[in-house]
Amino acid sequence: MSTKPRQFASIDELQTYLLSYAKERDWEQFHAPKNLVMALSVEVAELTEHFQWLSEEQSKTLAPDKLAEVTAEMADVFMYLARLAQVLDVDILAACAAKSEDNEQRYPPDKVRGSAKKYSEY
């Protein structure tokens, strides 16, 4: 008998799971924002490590086993970020919407097309 893999239909559902996971292990005491940010930083570094020394082309064509490892690290990053948003009571989707509007203003296509310059450089 095979079991269906867990799936989350929303960030709220993921955050509910993460809170339950932490409570079951009595880990809420360790989930202060500063600790979550440090853990997030570590996970981002672990994700970065997979790409260190790869050429640009190699980074686009990861072998299946390497992609599986990268996928797991991406999940770690996303879960820590989701937990941080939950602890700080930040609606991460609303924050992304606001930031995307800000980016639209900072990086108008007619000024930045094909350029990697920061908005303050043009």
C-alpha positions as CSV (number, residue, x, y, z in Angstrom):
1,M,0.0,0.0,0.0
2,S,1.5,3.3,-1.1
3,T,0.9,6.5,0.8
4,K,0.2,9.7,-1.0
5,P,3.0,12.3,-0.6
6,R,2.2,15.3,1.6
7,Q,1.2,18.4,-0.3
8,F,0.5,21.9,0.9
9,A,-2.2,23.8,-0.9
10,S,-1.2,27.2,0.5
11,I,1.4,29.0,2.6
12,D,-1.1,29.0,5.5
13,E,-1.4,25.3,5.3
14,L,2.4,24.9,5.3
15,Q,2.7,27.3,8.3
16,T,0.1,25.4,10.2
17,Y,2.1,22.3,9.7
18,L,5.4,24.0,10.6
19,L,3.8,25.3,13.9
20,S,2.5,21.9,14.7
21,Y,5.8,20.3,13.9
22,A,7.6,22.7,16.2
23,K,5.0,22.3,19.0
24,E,5.2,18.5,18.9
25,R,9.0,18.8,19.5
26,D,8.8,21.7,22.0
27,W,10.9,23.7,19.6
28,E,8.9,26.9,19.7
29,Q,11.2,28.1,22.4
30,F,14.0,28.1,19.8
31,H,12.1,29.9,17.1
32,A,12.9,33.5,18.0
33,P,13.2,35.6,14.8
34,K,17.0,35.9,15.3
35,N,17.4,32.2,15.5
36,L,15.2,31.6,12.5
37,V,17.1,34.1,10.4
38,M,20.4,32.5,11.4
39,A,19.0,29.0,10.4
40,L,17.7,30.5,7.2
41,S,21.1,31.9,6.4
42,V,22.7,28.5,7.0
43,E,20.2,26.9,4.6
44,V,20.9,29.5,2.0
45,A,24.6,28.8,2.3
46,E,24.0,25.1,1.9
47,L,22.0,25.8,-1.2
48,T,24.8,28.1,-2.5
49,E,27.3,25.4,-1.9
50,H,25.7,23.2,-4.6
51,F,26.4,25.9,-7.2
52,Q,29.9,26.9,-6.1
53,W,32.5,26.4,-8.8
54,L,29.9,25.4,-11.5
55,S,29.9,27.2,-14.8
56,E,26.8,29.1,-15.7
57,E,25.8,26.3,-18.1
58,Q,26.5,23.6,-15.5
59,S,24.2,25.5,-13.0
60,K,21.4,25.3,-15.5
61,T,21.7,21.5,-16.2
62,L,22.0,19.8,-12.9
63,A,22.1,16.0,-12.8
64,P,19.0,14.4,-11.3
65,D,20.7,13.5,-8.1
66,K,22.1,17.0,-7.7
67,L,18.8,18.6,-8.6
68,A,17.2,16.4,-5.8
69,E,19.7,17.8,-3.3
70,V,19.1,21.3,-4.5
71,T,15.4,20.8,-4.3
72,A,15.7,19.7,-0.7
73,E,17.8,22.7,0.2
74,M,15.3,25.0,-1.5
75,A,12.6,23.5,0.6
76,D,14.6,24.1,3.8
77,V,15.0,27.8,2.8
78,F,11.3,28.2,2.0
79,M,10.2,26.5,5.2
80,Y,12.4,28.6,7.4
81,L,11.2,31.7,5.6
82,A,7.6,30.7,6.0
83,R,8.2,30.0,9.7
84,L,9.9,33.4,10.2
85,A,6.9,35.1,8.5
86,Q,4.6,33.3,10.8
87,V,6.5,34.2,14.0
88,L,6.7,37.8,12.9
89,D,3.0,37.8,11.8
90,V,4.0,38.9,8.3
91,D,1.7,38.1,5.4
92,I,4.5,37.0,3.0
93,L,2.3,37.0,-0.1
94,A,1.1,40.5,0.7
95,A,4.8,41.5,1.3
96,C,5.7,40.0,-2.1
97,A,2.9,41.9,-3.8
98,A,4.0,45.2,-2.2
99,K,7.7,44.5,-3.1
100,S,6.8,43.6,-6.7
101,E,5.0,47.0,-7.0
102,D,8.1,48.7,-5.6
103,N,10.3,46.8,-8.1
104,E,8.1,47.9,-11.0
105,Q,8.7,51.5,-10.0
106,R,12.4,51.1,-9.5
107,Y,13.1,49.0,-12.6
108,P,11.0,50.4,-15.5
109,P,11.5,48.2,-18.6
110,D,12.4,51.1,-20.8
111,K,15.3,52.1,-18.5
112,V,16.7,48.7,-17.5
113,R,16.1,46.3,-20.3
114,G,19.2,44.1,-20.7
115,S,21.1,45.8,-17.8
116,A,22.0,44.3,-14.5
117,K,22.6,47.7,-12.9
118,K,21.0,48.6,-9.6
119,Y,18.2,51.1,-9.7
120,S,20.4,53.8,-8.1
121,E,22.9,53.5,-11.0
122,Y,20.8,54.7,-13.8
